[in-house]
């Protein structure tokens, strides 16, 4: 793969992590426009970059959760530990549903027109709920039901044209979280999800390498 292709894929992968367009839409449009196919190893590298960026930016929250788990192990209650447990609980059904959807649904959604409509729909929904929803909640007010609902929306990222970030932020805004808190909840929930996706991409890259060498 040429250096130009690597740079283009890397930029699109980064943009797809934060904008309501989704990596699937980027890949579909780029494949239609240029005929380039994304190398599995490159996709895995992109996931590593996104994961490192999220962990680096939200290191204070991560440190708070780790410290909270340490305090909980010593018999003390801590809001950081509570948030960590909420993220774990929310990730379990999301990953289970993503596994089913990835195997039985997503392969049938490859139409470029459908990708476009999904992208437009996701953006419109985010705009609507961002403007119409209340802004009364902070991350400290999160319940297990809230985190599970937001976490399940990550599965929508498997639809070509939908974005994990926009889906989760839309649900968080619908539940009444302030804008910055919706982003915070979305990105923290992304960590376990991205780790699972990275493992899948690494497995795909390994299979691709074994079949082409």
C-alpha positions as a Markdown table, in Angstrom:
| # | Residue | x | y | z |
|---|---|---|---|---|
| 1 | Unk | 0.0 | 0.0 | 0.0 |
| 2 | Unk | 1.4 | 3.4 | -1.0 |
| 3 | Unk | 2.2 | 6.1 | 1.6 |
| 4 | Unk | -0.6 | 8.3 | 0.2 |
| 5 | Unk | -3.2 | 5.6 | 0.8 |
| 6 | Unk | -1.8 | 5.0 | 4.4 |
| 7 | Unk | -2.1 | 8.8 | 5.2 |
| 8 | Unk | -5.6 | 9.0 | 3.7 |
| 9 | Unk | -6.9 | 6.0 | 5.6 |
| 10 | Unk | -5.3 | 7.2 | 8.8 |
| 11 | Unk | -6.9 | 10.7 | 8.6 |
| 12 | Unk | -10.3 | 9.2 | 7.8 |
| 13 | Unk | -10.0 | 6.7 | 10.6 |
| 14 | Unk | -9.4 | 9.6 | 13.0 |
| 15 | Unk | -12.2 | 11.7 | 11.7 |
| 16 | Unk | -14.6 | 8.8 | 11.8 |
| 17 | Unk | -14.0 | 8.4 | 15.6 |
| 18 | Unk | -15.4 | 11.9 | 16.4 |
| 19 | Unk | -17.7 | 12.9 | 13.6 |
| 20 | Unk | -21.2 | 11.4 | 12.8 |
| 21 | Unk | -20.1 | 9.9 | 9.5 |
| 22 | Unk | -18.7 | 6.6 | 10.6 |
| 23 | Unk | -15.7 | 4.5 | 9.4 |
| 24 | Unk | -18.0 | 2.4 | 7.3 |
| 25 | Unk | -19.2 | 5.4 | 5.3 |
| 26 | Unk | -15.6 | 6.7 | 4.8 |
| 27 | Unk | -14.4 | 3.3 | 3.6 |
| 28 | Unk | -17.4 | 2.8 | 1.3 |
| 29 | Unk | -17.0 | 6.2 | -0.4 |
| 30 | Unk | -13.3 | 5.9 | -0.6 |
| 31 | Unk | -13.5 | 2.5 | -2.2 |
| 32 | Unk | -16.1 | 3.8 | -4.7 |
| 33 | Unk | -14.0 | 6.9 | -5.6 |
| 34 | Unk | -10.6 | 5.3 | -5.7 |
| 35 | Unk | -11.0 | 1.5 | -5.7 |
| 36 | Unk | -8.7 | 1.3 | -2.7 |
| 37 | Unk | -9.3 | -1.6 | -0.3 |
| 38 | Unk | -8.4 | -1.1 | 3.4 |
| 39 | Unk | -5.6 | -3.4 | 4.6 |
| 40 | Unk | -6.7 | -5.2 | 7.8 |
| 41 | Unk | -3.4 | -4.4 | 9.4 |
| 42 | Unk | -3.9 | -0.7 | 8.6 |
| 43 | Unk | -7.4 | -0.8 | 10.1 |
| 44 | Unk | -6.0 | -2.4 | 13.2 |
| 45 | Unk | -3.3 | 0.3 | 13.4 |
| 46 | Unk | -6.0 | 3.0 | 13.1 |
| 47 | Unk | -7.9 | 1.4 | 16.0 |
| 48 | Unk | -4.8 | 1.5 | 18.1 |
| 49 | Unk | -4.3 | 5.2 | 17.4 |
| 50 | Unk | -7.9 | 6.0 | 18.3 |
| 51 | Unk | -7.7 | 4.0 | 21.5 |
| 52 | Unk | -4.5 | 5.7 | 22.6 |
| 53 | Unk | -6.0 | 9.1 | 21.8 |
| 54 | Unk | -9.0 | 8.4 | 24.0 |
| 55 | Unk | -7.0 | 7.0 | 26.8 |
| 56 | Unk | -4.6 | 10.0 | 26.7 |
| 57 | Unk | -7.3 | 12.6 | 26.6 |
| 58 | Unk | -9.4 | 11.1 | 29.4 |
| 59 | Unk | -6.5 | 9.9 | 31.6 |
| 60 | Unk | -7.9 | 11.7 | 34.6 |
| 61 | Unk | -11.1 | 9.8 | 34.5 |
| 62 | Unk | -9.2 | 6.5 | 34.0 |
| 63 | Unk | -6.9 | 7.3 | 36.9 |
| 64 | Unk | -10.0 | 8.1 | 39.0 |
| 65 | Unk | -11.6 | 4.7 | 38.1 |
| 66 | Unk | -8.4 | 2.8 | 38.9 |
| 67 | Unk | -7.9 | 4.6 | 42.1 |
| 68 | Unk | -11.6 | 4.0 | 43.0 |
| 69 | Unk | -11.3 | 0.3 | 42.4 |
| 70 | Unk | -8.2 | 0.2 | 44.7 |
| 71 | Unk | -10.2 | 2.0 | 47.4 |
| 72 | Unk | -13.2 | -0.3 | 46.9 |
| 73 | Unk | -10.9 | -3.3 | 47.3 |
| 74 | Unk | -10.0 | -1.9 | 50.7 |
| 75 | Unk | -13.7 | -1.7 | 51.7 |
| 76 | Unk | -14.3 | 2.0 | 50.9 |
| 77 | Unk | -16.9 | 3.4 | 48.6 |
| 78 | Unk | -15.7 | 5.5 | 45.7 |
| 79 | Unk | -17.5 | 7.2 | 42.7 |
| 80 | Unk | -14.6 | 6.3 | 40.4 |
| 81 | Unk | -15.2 | 2.6 | 41.1 |
| 82 | Unk | -18.9 | 3.0 | 40.6 |
| 83 | Unk | -18.2 | 4.5 | 37.1 |
| 84 | Unk | -15.8 | 1.7 | 36.3 |
| 85 | Unk | -18.4 | -0.9 | 37.2 |
| 86 | Unk | -21.0 | 0.9 | 35.1 |
| 87 | Unk | -18.8 | 0.9 | 32.1 |
| 88 | Unk | -18.1 | -2.9 | 32.4 |
| 89 | Unk | -21.8 | -3.7 | 32.9 |
| 90 | Unk | -22.8 | -1.5 | 29.9 |
| 91 | Unk | -20.1 | -3.1 | 27.7 |
| 92 | Unk | -21.2 | -6.7 | 28.2 |
| 93 | Unk | -24.6 | -6.5 | 26.4 |
| 94 | Unk | -23.2 | -4.1 | 23.8 |
| 95 | Unk | -20.4 | -6.5 | 22.8 |
| 96 | Unk | -22.7 | -9.5 | 22.8 |
| 97 | Unk | -25.1 | -7.7 | 20.5 |
| 98 | Unk | -22.3 | -6.4 | 18.3 |
| 99 | Unk | -21.0 | -10.0 | 17.9 |
| 100 | Unk | -24.4 | -11.2 | 16.7 |
| 101 | Unk | -25.0 | -8.2 | 14.4 |
| 102 | Unk | -21.5 | -8.5 | 12.9 |
| 103 | Unk | -22.1 | -12.1 | 11.9 |
| 104 | Unk | -25.7 | -11.9 | 10.6 |
| 105 | Unk | -26.7 | -8.4 | 9.7 |
| 106 | Unk | -23.9 | -6.1 | 8.6 |
| 107 | Unk | -22.7 | -8.0 | 5.6 |
| 108 | Unk | -26.0 | -7.3 | 3.9 |
| 109 | Unk | -25.7 | -3.6 | 4.2 |
| 110 | Unk | -23.2 | -2.6 | 1.5 |
| 111 | Unk | -25.2 | -0.3 | -0.8 |
| 112 | Unk | -23.5 | 3.1 | -1.2 |
| 113 | Unk | -26.9 | 4.8 | -1.3 |
| 114 | Unk | -27.9 | 3.1 | 1.9 |
| 115 | Unk | -24.6 | 4.2 | 3.5 |
| 116 | Unk | -25.4 | 7.8 | 2.5 |
| 117 | Unk | -28.9 | 7.8 | 3.9 |
| 118 | Unk | -27.7 | 6.2 | 7.2 |
| 119 | Unk | -25.0 | 9.0 | 7.5 |
| 120 | Unk | -27.6 | 11.7 | 6.9 |
| 121 | Unk | -30.1 | 10.1 | 9.3 |
| 122 | Unk | -27.5 | 9.8 | 12.0 |
| 123 | Unk | -26.4 | 13.4 | 11.7 |
| 124 | Unk | -30.0 | 14.7 | 11.7 |
| 125 | Unk | -30.9 | 12.7 | 14.8 |
| 126 | Unk | -27.8 | 14.0 | 16.6 |
| 127 | Unk | -28.7 | 17.6 | 15.7 |
| 128 | Unk | -32.4 | 17.2 | 16.7 |
| 129 | Unk | -31.8 | 15.7 | 20.1 |
| 130 | Unk | -28.9 | 18.0 | 20.8 |
| 131 | Unk | -31.2 | 21.0 | 20.3 |
| 132 | Unk | -34.3 | 19.6 | 21.9 |
| 133 | Unk | -33.1 | 17.6 | 24.9 |
| 134 | Unk | -32.7 | 18.9 | 28.4 |
| 135 | Unk | -29.2 | 19.4 | 29.8 |
| 136 | Unk | -29.5 | 18.5 | 33.5 |
| 137 | Unk | -27.3 | 15.5 | 34.0 |
| 138 | Unk | -23.6 | 15.1 | 34.6 |
| 139 | Unk | -21.5 | 11.9 | 34.5 |
| 140 | Unk | -21.8 | 11.7 | 38.3 |
| 141 | Unk | -25.5 | 11.3 | 37.9 |
| 142 | Unk | -25.2 | 8.3 | 35.6 |
| 143 | Unk | -27.2 | 5.2 | 36.4 |
| 144 | Unk | -26.6 | 1.7 | 35.3 |
| 145 | Unk | -29.7 | 2.0 | 33.0 |
| 146 | Unk | -28.2 | 5.1 | 31.4 |
| 147 | Unk | -24.9 | 3.6 | 30.7 |
| 148 | Unk | -26.4 | 0.3 | 29.3 |
| 149 | Unk | -28.6 | 2.3 | 27.0 |
| 150 | Unk | -25.8 | 4.5 | 25.8 |
| 151 | Unk | -23.5 | 1.5 | 25.5 |
| 152 | Unk | -26.0 | -0.5 | 23.4 |
| 153 | Unk | -26.0 | 2.4 | 20.8 |
| 154 | Unk | -22.4 | 1.5 | 20.0 |
| 155 | Unk | -23.7 | -1.4 | 18.1 |
| 156 | Unk | -25.1 | 1.0 | 15.5 |
| 157 | Unk | -21.6 | 1.8 | 14.5 |
| 158 | Unk | -21.6 | -1.6 | 12.7 |
| 159 | Unk | -24.0 | 0.0 | 10.2 |
| 160 | Unk | -22.0 | 1.5 | 7.3 |
| 161 | Unk | -22.6 | 5.2 | 7.6 |
| 162 | Unk | -23.4 | 5.3 | 11.3 |
| 163 | Unk | -20.8 | 6.5 | 13.8 |
| 164 | Unk | -20.2 | 5.0 | 17.3 |
| 165 | Unk | -19.6 | 8.5 | 18.6 |
| 166 | Unk | -22.7 | 10.1 | 17.2 |
| 167 | Unk | -24.9 | 7.2 | 18.2 |
| 168 | Unk | -23.8 | 7.2 | 21.8 |
| 169 | Unk | -23.8 | 11.0 | 22.1 |
| 170 | Unk | -27.3 | 11.1 | 20.6 |
| 171 | Unk | -28.6 | 8.7 | 23.3 |
| 172 | Unk | -26.8 | 10.6 | 26.0 |
| 173 | Unk | -28.3 | 13.9 | 24.9 |
| 174 | Unk | -31.7 | 12.2 | 24.8 |
| 175 | Unk | -31.2 | 11.1 | 28.4 |
| 176 | Unk | -30.5 | 14.7 | 29.4 |
| 177 | Unk | -26.7 | 14.8 | 29.7 |
| 178 | Unk | -24.9 | 18.1 | 29.2 |
| 179 | Unk | -23.0 | 18.3 | 25.9 |
| 180 | Unk | -19.5 | 17.9 | 27.4 |
| 181 | Unk | -20.8 | 15.1 | 29.7 |
| 182 | Unk | -22.4 | 13.3 | 26.7 |
| 183 | Unk | -19.0 | 13.4 | 25.0 |
| 184 | Unk | -17.2 | 12.2 | 28.1 |
| 185 | Unk | -19.6 | 9.3 | 28.6 |
| 186 | Unk | -19.4 | 8.3 | 25.0 |
| 187 | Unk | -15.6 | 8.3 | 24.9 |
| 188 | Unk | -15.2 | 6.4 | 28.2 |
| 189 | Unk | -17.6 | 3.7 | 27.0 |
| 190 | Unk | -15.6 | 3.5 | 23.8 |
| 191 | Unk | -12.5 | 2.2 | 25.6 |
| 192 | Unk | -13.7 | -1.4 | 26.2 |
| 193 | Unk | -15.5 | -1.4 | 22.9 |
| 194 | Unk | -12.4 | -0.2 | 21.0 |
| 195 | Unk | -10.3 | -2.9 | 22.7 |
| 196 | Unk | -12.7 | -5.6 | 21.5 |
| 197 | Unk | -12.8 | -4.1 | 18.0 |
| 198 | Unk | -9.0 | -4.0 | 18.0 |
| 199 | Unk | -8.7 | -7.6 | 18.9 |
| 200 | Unk | -11.1 | -8.4 | 16.0 |
| 201 | Unk | -9.0 | -6.3 | 13.6 |
| 202 | Unk | -5.8 | -7.9 | 14.7 |
| 203 | Unk | -7.3 | -11.3 | 14.2 |
| 204 | Unk | -8.4 | -10.3 | 10.7 |
| 205 | Unk | -5.0 | -8.9 | 10.0 |
| 206 | Unk | -3.3 | -12.1 | 11.1 |
| 207 | Unk | -5.7 | -14.2 | 8.9 |
| 208 | Unk | -5.0 | -11.9 | 5.9 |
| 209 | Unk | -1.2 | -12.2 | 6.5 |
| 210 | Unk | -1.4 | -16.0 | 6.7 |
| 211 | Unk | -3.4 | -16.3 | 3.5 |
| 212 | Unk | -1.3 | -13.9 | 1.4 |
| 213 | Unk | 2.3 | -14.9 | 2.4 |
